[in-house]
Amino acid sequence: MNIAAIATTRRTCKAFDPARKVDPALIEQLKTLLRFAPSSVNSQPWHFIVASSAEGKEKIAATLAGRFEYNAPKVRNASHVVVLCVRRDLDDAHLQALVEQEDRDGRFATPEARETQHNARVFYTTLHRDQLADLPRWTEKQIYIALGSLLFGAAALGIDACPMEGIDAAAIDAALGLEAQGLRCVLLTALGYSGEQDFNAKLPKSRLAEASVISEI
């Protein structure tokens, strides 16, 4: 696999073909990428909602009114839409669930190793929540790592994607009942295949020159 070729040819899809659907087997691969995305101290502060039905997508599209209305057709016409959410807090129950899963997966040779891992995660969670007071920003950083995996994985599978920050996150939270689940929406990503109105498919890709963004020492 030539990963540079994927990076230089993938682009954001601006209009999807509503008649083309992504094979469910490929969606399963992308769901695996999301589950196994890296996160700081394996905190996994996320939840991903995948909408594939017309009803599910409409529930999201209906929130995209006013200044965000331009994104509604992307949601309606995409094959699948992923709502990338973060936990509102990394509470004790979540931290305990993480260490117990790691234990079941055989990551600890000794009880001391388990305690060390758990304490490290508690330390960073407490640091960001209570001292730096930036827990929401810290967890959002993790969701963007997952987004990178999703976008590159989709491109590798020949699936077009459109990440969207042009959304009313609070409206999506309300429409999907996320607050009651201890979650909040950060962004959306539509998945599918480019349609005839996708103007971006016809444009050359543009990035700054390598020398202006990469240095070697």
GIZISUL-V856139 format. One record per backbone hydrogen bond with DSSP energy under -0.5 kcal/mol. CO is the residue of the C=O (numbers start at 1). NH is the residue of the N-H. If there is no record, write none. Layout:
# GIZISUL-V856139
co = (CO,CO)
nh = (NH,NH)
This chain:
# GIZISUL-V856139
co = (1,2,3,4,5,6,6,11,15,16,17,19,23,23,24,25,26,27,28,29,30,31,32,34,39,40,45,47,48,49,49,50,51,53,54,55,56,57,58,60,61,63,65,66,68,69,69,71,72,73,74,80,81,81,82,82,83,83,84,84,85,86,89,91,92,93,94,95,96,97,98,99,100,101,102,103,107,110,111,112,113,114,115,116,117,118,119,120,121,122,123,124,125,126,126,127,127,127,128,128,134,135,136,137,138,139,140,141,142,143,144,145,146,147,148,149,150,151,152,153,154,155,160,161,162,164,165,167,168,169,170,171,172,173,173,174,177,178,178,179,182,184,187,188,189,190,191,191,192,193,195,197,198,199,200,209,209,210,210)
nh = (3,6,7,8,9,9,10,161,195,18,20,21,26,27,28,29,30,31,32,33,34,35,36,37,42,43,87,85,50,51,83,52,81,57,58,59,60,61,62,63,64,65,68,69,71,72,73,75,76,77,78,191,51,83,84,189,49,85,186,187,47,184,91,95,96,97,98,99,100,101,102,103,104,105,107,106,109,114,115,116,117,118,119,120,121,122,123,124,125,126,127,128,129,130,131,131,132,133,134,135,138,139,140,141,142,143,144,145,146,147,148,149,150,151,152,153,154,155,156,157,159,158,192,13,190,188,167,169,172,173,174,175,176,177,178,177,181,181,183,182,88,86,84,164,82,162,79,80,160,17,198,199,201,202,203,212,213,213,214)
